[in-house]
Amino acid sequence: MLRLDDISYSVAGRPLIEHASATIPTGHKVGLVGRNGTGKTTLFRLIRGELALETGDITLPPRARIGGVAQEVPGNEVSLIDTVLAADTERAALLAEDSDDPHRIAEVQTRLADIDAWGAEARASSILRGLGFTADEMLMPCSAFSGGWRMRVALAAVLFSAPDLLLLDEPTNYLDLEGALWLETYLARYPHTVLIVSHDRALLNRAVGGILHLEDRKLTFYQGNYDAFAKARAAKLLAQESEAKKQDARRAHLQSYVDRFRYKADKARQAQARLKALAKMTPITAPQEAALRAFSFPEPEELSPPIIRIEGGIVGYDGKPVLSHLDLRIDQDDRIALLGRNGEGKSTLSKLLSDRLPLMAGQKTAANKLRVGFFAQHQVDELHVDETPIDHIRRMRPNETPARLRARLGGFGIGAAQAETLVGSLSGGQKARLSLMLATLDAPHMLILDEPTNHLDIESREALVEALTAYSGAVVLVSHDMHLLSLVADRLWLVKDGRVAPYDDDLEAYRRMLLTPDKPAKPEKPKEKPKRASRERLLALKSEVRKCEERVSKINDMRDKLATKLANPELYDNPSEAAVWQKKYAEVMDALERAETLWMGALEKLETAQTGDAA
């Protein structure tokens, strides 16, 4: 059992955690959540004993081992498999022990059997394979891999060592979708206690059974996964807001009495009593949820479809093909998720679509004036750390006023304070926002996003979903965030075996396929697929859906204006005029119902037509 009892800690005089308490039972998997900067990583350091508490105690079972991903990732000449095996220090020490004492030899052999030392290599290989390494790569030295892949090796090592308390801080930031899905399953079966900092809703919904929320310097434990936490927290905030309103009303009533009677002799005593009651009331603050830090993508003009067409395409490096037989089409209203294991060619396809890589053969046609925005995680690392966000955007927009430049940054949640802060001092999330802003500065008609949610907290991820939904350009997504993919993408392309083809099933089916690669589902009786609609038919249906949406939006605006009019008490001084406006409101509500019916019908027709639609 991990017990946090009345703990406090400050940084440079600013309290991060203040008289907070929580208990995590042994064997529980718990997600630690909270906005960026609230102190989640600091709490991990306190648990590990790297920082000294100002008040309180942190207690663990005797001899409990604490493990986390090492900050210094291995970069030596030791092979990946040996690096992971060495993480089990007890096994390594027992195997290295040299004794002539028969009794000691027997003890060592018994202990090696108890910890399954002889099956260790198979377990280590299984973990590395789950994190994306091939059998050949496991025998290669760590120095042969980049920093992101070395982080996977460090993660594999701590998982293999199986500590009693496993502390993981954003482990999916260095994983692809396949690795993230594997980690979900592994953690759900992990036999000891897990405390994980993550902004990945899918991971927090599938791998944990409790949520520890760090907010306002306090810790609150919620039973259940992230969705259960979100519902419970919403109800708590609603109740808190209601209580705050009630208290405000009571305060106003008491204050009104005091103001009226405090100077009247016969009422002075009662007024003084009410003043004391006001002073004793503990303020209930209405929850001030930080505003959703929205993204404001500039709107591109509409281009004639298709915006990109590739026929018979072959692409690769140094004359060696990576992807062949490419026959792809992208329209401006497409939302495409690229699926496929690491190394299959998703990044290669992204570079081709963004003109960062030419075709080796075949034909690529792009619309005139097509602008493509490209965001990849490595671009965040390529920002100039000795410059401010204002410096970055001024280089691209030298003629714009400082106020306009700040407004652009503000549209991506980079406030006035951060605008003049050196990039090297910004958080990972703020750097990601800056890179997204730079990628979309020219109002691209197509936006290619490679792992855009790394370092973004859950609220920022929700804001990104909203921005992409409202964006009128095409979107091509590569992400390990299943929540983002499920809400944004309406087309799935599978990159596999050197080809790119539509994936006809949904994301949940893809997840099942990845988690059971050696157990293919029994073939079902083939279902008759609807006849594929032509591209022209699909474009017409999409246009009809947009028109219906606009009609519903306009009628909703009319309804809101009428509702405001009817909410005015002065209207009812003239009953006949009120009756006229009420009749108009009823007519608008009827029109809204009809418009919504037409909209739903258009959506159903489009969904039916898209069944079996080819890329």
N, C-alpha and C positions, 0 to 999 in steps of 0.2 A: 504494500500500500504506500502510495506517495501522498504525504500530508504537507500542505503549505499552511502554516499557522501564523496569522497576523504579520505577514511579511511586508516590508517597506524597502524601497530603494529609489535613490535620486541620482540624476546625472547633471552635473554642474548646477546644483541647487534646484533643478526642476524635478519634482516628484514624477516618477514613471509608474511606480506601484506603491500604494499607500494602505497599510493595514488590511491587506487582502488575505483571504483564506480559501482553501479548497482541498478536497480529498478525492484522490483517484484510486479506486480499488485495484488490487492486483489482477493482472490479466486483461484489464480493460483497454480498448483502443479509443483514444480521445483526440479530437481535433481542437487545436488551439487557434482561435480566430480573433480578429480585431483589426481595426484600420491600421494601415502602414504608419509606423512611428509610435505605436502605443506601448511597445516594449516587449513584444513576444520573444525576439531573439535574446534580449536581456534576461528574460525569465529563464530561458534555457541555460544561460551562463550561470545564473544563480543556482539552479538545480545541480549543475555539474560542479559547483563550488569554485568557479573561476572568479566570482565576484563576492564581496562580503555584504551580507544583509545589514541594513540599518536597524531593523526591528524584526522580531519573529524568528521562527525556526522552520527548516525544511527537513523532514525525516523520511527515511527509506528503510526497508527491512535490512537487517544486518547482512553484510557481505554482498549486498545487491550490486550487480555490475551495471554501470550506465554507459551507453554507447551512442555515438552520433557520427555523422559523416565528417571526416577529418578536413580541416581547412586547407592543409597542405596536401594536395593530391599527389599520388606517386608519379614520378617522372624519371625513374631509374631504368636500369637494364634488366630488372627482374620481370619474368613473364607475368601475364595477367593472372593465370591460374595459381602461380606460386604466391603472388601478392595477396590474393584472397585467402589462400590456405594459411598464410602467416598471420592472418588476423585472429585466428584461434590460438592465442598465446599458450594456453594450457597444453593443447595438443602438440604444438611445436616444441615446447619445453620437455614434454614426456618423450617425444621421439628423439630429441637430442641427448637425453640423459644416458650416461654410460656408467653402468654399475656392475660389479661382480657379485653382489649380494643376491643369492637366489630369492630370498624373501622380497627384496625390493623389486627385482625383476618381475616377480609374480604380481606385486602391487601395481606396477606400471602397466603390465599387460591387462590386468583387470580394469584399471581406470580407462585405458585406451578403448577397451571394449564397451565400457559404460557410456562413453561420449561418442561412440560410433566413429572412431578415428579412421577406420578402414573404408568407410563409405563417404569420407569427407570430400574426396576429389570429385565424386559424382555429384554431391550436393553443391559444391562450388561451381562446377560446370553448369549445373541446372540454373543457378542464379545468374551467372554471366550470360547464358543463352537467353534467359528471360529478359535481360537488359539490353539485348541486341547484338551480342558478340557471337561470331561463328567459331567453330572448333579450331580453325587455323589461327584466328586472331587471339584466342586464349593462350597460345604458345608464344605470341609475339611480346617483345618488351614494352613496358608502359611508355617509354620514351617515344615509341612509334605513333602515339595517339595524341590528338589535340586535347586542350583543357577540358572541353565538354565531355569527351569520352573518358578522360581520366576521372572525372567526377563520377561517372557511372561505375568505374572500377572501385572507387572509394565507397560508393553506396553498396556495391556487391560485397565488399569486405565487411562492412558493419552488419549487414544482414546475415552473412555467414557466421559471424562471431556470436550471434543470437544473445545480446545482452538482456538482463532482466528488465531494464528500462531503456527502451529505444526512443531516442529523440531525433526527429527528422524535421529539418527546416527547408520547406519548399523543395522536396525531392524531385518533383516532376519538371522543374525548370530545365533540366538537362536531358529530359527524356522525350521521345516521340510518342505518338498515340499508342503504338503497340507496347512500348515499354511502360507507359503510364497504366495501361489496362492490366498488364502483368503484375505491376506493383500493387494495384488495388486488390487483386486476388491473393497475392502473397501476404499482404498485411492482414487481411481478413482471417487468414489461417495462422498467423504468427502466435506462438504459444505464450508470449509474455506481454508485459505492459508496453503500450505504444503511446507516445505523445507527439503529434505531428502538426506543424505549422503549414497550412496550405490555403490557397485561394481557389483550389480546383473543386467545384461543387460536386462533380461526379465522384471524385475520390472521397470527399467528406460524406457523401451519401452511401457509398458502398462499403468502405473499409473501416468506418468508425461507428461506435455505438453511443458516443457521448460528445458533447461540445463544451469546451471551456472557453468562455468569452471574457476577454480582457478589454474593459471599457471604463473610462473615467477613473482609472487607476485601481479598479476593483476587479475581482475574479468571480464569475458566476458560472456554475456548472448546470448544464441542461442534459437531460437524458434523451437519447435518440440521435438520429443522424442530422445532417445540416438542414434538410427541409423541415424536420420536426422542430429544430431550434428556431428557424426563421418564423414559423407559425407561432410558437410560444412567445418569442420576443415581440412579434407584432401585437399579440394580445396584451402583453405586459406594457408596451408603450401606449397602447390605446387606453388601458386602465389608468396609467400614470397621467396621461393627458386629461382624462376625465376628472381625476382627482384634483389636478392642478386648476382646472376650470371651476370646480366646486369650491376650492379654497379661495380662489380669486373672488368668487361671488360672496363668500362669507366675509372676507376681508372688506370688500366694498360696503357690505351692509353694516359691519361694525364701525367702519370709518365714517360712514354717513351719519350714524347716530352720534359719534363723537363730535363731528363737525357742527352738528345742529345744537347739541346740548351741553358741551363741555364748559361753557361760560354761564350757564343758568344754575342758580344756586340749588334749586330743588332736584336738578338732574346731574349735578356735578359728580356725585359719588358713582352713579351708574356709568357715566361717561369714563371716569377714571378706571373702573373695573373693565370696561371694554378696551381701553388702551392697553391695560396689562394683558388681556387676552390676545390682543394683536401682537404684542411683544413676544408672547410665549409660543405663538404658532410657528412651527418649523416649516420653512418654505418648501413647497412641493414644486419643483421646477418642471415645467412642461418639456417633454423630450425635444431637444433641438437637434434633430438628425442633420448631419452635415448634408448640404445639398448634393444631389447626384452630380458628380464632377463630369459633366457631359463633354462629348467630343462634337465639334462642329465641322463636319466635312463640307468644303465648298461644293456647290452644285455645278456639274458640267452641263454644257449644252447637249442636245440630243443629236446623235449621229444616225445615219441610215444603217440598218442591219445588213450583214453581220459586221461587227467591228473587227473581228479577226477570223480568218479562214485559213486552215492549213490542209494541204492535200498531198498525200504520199510523202510526208515529211520524215527525214532522218536527222537526228541531232546527237552530238557527242563531243568528245574531246580528242585532239591530236589524231584525227582521222579514224578514231575508234567509236562506233555507234553505241549509244546508251539507250536511245529510244528509236524505234522504227515503225513504219506503216502508220504514221500519224495522220488521221483524218478527223479534224476537230473544227468545231464552229463555236464562236462565242458571240452572244448578243449583249447589248448594253444592260438589259435587265436580268442577266444570268447571275445566279449565286451558286458557285461551284466549290465543293470541298474535294481536295486531292487526298486520296487514301492510298496506302501502300507502305510496306515495310521500309525501314531505313536503307538507303543504298539502291533502291529500285529506280530512282530517277525523278522524284518529285521536285527537287531543287533544280535539276536540269530543265525540266519542263517550265518551271517558273522563270528561269533565266531566258529561255526561248521566247516565252510570251511577252517578256519585258524588254526584248531586244538586247539583252546582255549576252546572248549566245546566238550565232547564226545557224541556219539550216545547212547541213552537209549535202542534202539532196531534197527534192520536192519543192513545193511552192507555198509561200506564206503571203497572204494578202491582208492588208490592214486598211481600215477606213482612213480617208484623208483627215488630217488634223487630229488623229488619235493621240491622246496623252495617257500614259500609263504611270501610275504610282506604285512604287515597290518598297515594301518594308520587310526587312529580315533582321533577326536578332543580332547578327554581327554588326549591323549598322549602328546599333546602340553603343557598341564597344568602340566604334570609329568616330564618335563625337569628339570634338576638341575639348579636353578636360580643363584647359587653361583659358577657355572663353566662356562667356555667358550665353544663355538662350537668345538674348537680344542680338549678340554678336553673330550668332549662327544665321538668324533670319535676316539680319541687315545685309549680310553678304549676298543673299539671294534676292533681296528687295531693297537695293541701295537708295532708291528714290522715294520710298514711302516714309511718312512721318513717324516719329517715335510712338505717337498715340495709336496709329494704325498697326504698327508692329506689335505693340502690347495687346491690342485687341485680338490679333491673330493668336497670340500665345494664350490669352485668356480663354479663347474658344476651345482650347485643349487642356484646360484646368491648370495652366501654369500662371500663377498669380504674380502680382507686382513684386513681391519679395523674391520669388524664384527667378524672375526675369533677369535680375541683376546679380544672381548668384553664379559662381563658377560651376560649370557642369560637373567637375570632379567632386563637388560637394553636394550634388543633388542625389536623391534616392533613385533606386532602379526604376520605380514607377514613373518618376518625373522625367528621367532620361528617355523612357519608352514613349511618353507623351510627346516629348520634343521631336523624336525621330518620326512619329506618326504625323505630326504637324508638318514637318519638312517634306515628307513623302506625298502629302496631299495638297501642298501649297499651290500647285498649278491647276487645281480642280480636275483631276484625272478622270477619264471616261472609264477606266478599268483600274481597280486597286488589287494588287497582289500582296497578300499578307502571310508571312512565314513566321509562325509562332508569335502572334501579336500580344498574347495575354501574359507572357512571362513578366514577372515583377509587378503586374497590376493586381490590386486588391479586388475583392468580390464586387464592391460597389462600382469600381472602374470597369470591370468586365461587363457588368450589366449595362453601364453607360455605352460601352463599345457596341454591344448588341443592338441597343436602340439606334445608335448612329448608323450602323451598317444597314439596319432595316429601313431607315429613312433615306439612305444614300441612293441616288438615281443612276449610279454607274454600275458596271459589272464588278463582281467580287470573286477572287480566287483565293481560297483559304487552305493553308497547311497548319494544322494545330493539333495538340494533344488534348485540348479542352473539348470534351464531348458536349458539354452544355452549350458552348458557343456554336459548335458545328450544327447541333440539332435545331437551334433557334434561327440560324442565319442561312444555312445551305439548303437549296431545294434541288440541287443536282449533285450526284456523287460520281467522281471519276476514279477508277482504280488503276494505279500505276504498278504494273507487275509484268515480269518476264519480258521487259523491253517494249511493252505495248501500253497504250492508254485507251481504256474502254469504259463505257458507262457501267456503274454498279447498280444493278436493277433492284436490289433489296435495300433495307434501311440501315441506319447506323447500329441499331441494336443487333441486327443479324450479323453485321460485320464484326461487332464486338464478340459475339458468340463464336464466329469462325476463327478469330484470332486466338481465343482462349482454348479452343479445342481443335487445333490444327491436325492432330493425328486421329481424330474421331469424326470423320465427315458424316453429316446427317444423312439418314436414309433418303434416297430419292423419292420425292413425292410425285404423285400422278400429275403430269404436266397440265397446267391450267391454260385454257384458251385465253390468249392475250388480246386485248382490244386492238383494233387496227391502228397502226401508228398514224398520228396526224402529221400533215405536212408542216414545214416550218412557217409557211404563210398562214395556215390555219391557226397555229400556235400564237403567232404574232397578233392575229386578229382577236383571239380569245384574251390574250394578255391586255390588249388595248381596251377591250370591253370591261375587263376587271378594273382597270385604272379609272375608266369613265364612271363605273358604278361607285368606286371608292370616293371619287370627287363629288358625285351627286349626294352620297350619304354625308360627306363632310359639310357640304353647303347647307343641307337641311338641318344638320346638327347645330350649325351656327345660327340658323334662323330660330331653332327651338330655344337655344340658350338666350337669345335676345328677347324672345317672347316671355320666357320664364323670368327674366330680370324685370320685364315690364309688369308681369302679373304679381311679382313680389313686392311691388310698391304699394303701401297701404293707401296712398292718396287716390289711386285708381278707383277704389271701391266707394269713394264719395259720390261717384256717378255710376249707378248700377247698370244703366244701359250701355255705357261705354265699356264697362268691365265685361259685360256679356259678349260684346263684339270681339274683344281681345281673347276671351276664353274660347270662342268659336274658332278664331284663327289658330289658336294653340292646338285645338283638337284636330283641325285640318292638317296642320303640320305634322302632328304625331301619326296620323294615318299615312301621310306621304312618306314619313320616315320608315314606317313598317313596310310599305311597298318597296321602297328603295333598298332596304336591307334584304328583303326577299330576293330581289333581282340580283343583288350583289352576291348572296350565297349561291344562287343558281349559276352565276357566271364563274364563281370559284370552283364549283363542282364540275362544270363543263371543262374548265382548264385542267383540273386534276385528272379527269378521265382521259383527256387528250394526251396528257403527258405520260401516261402509263406506257412503259416500253419505249419512250422517246429516246432516240439515239443522240449521241454527242455529235 
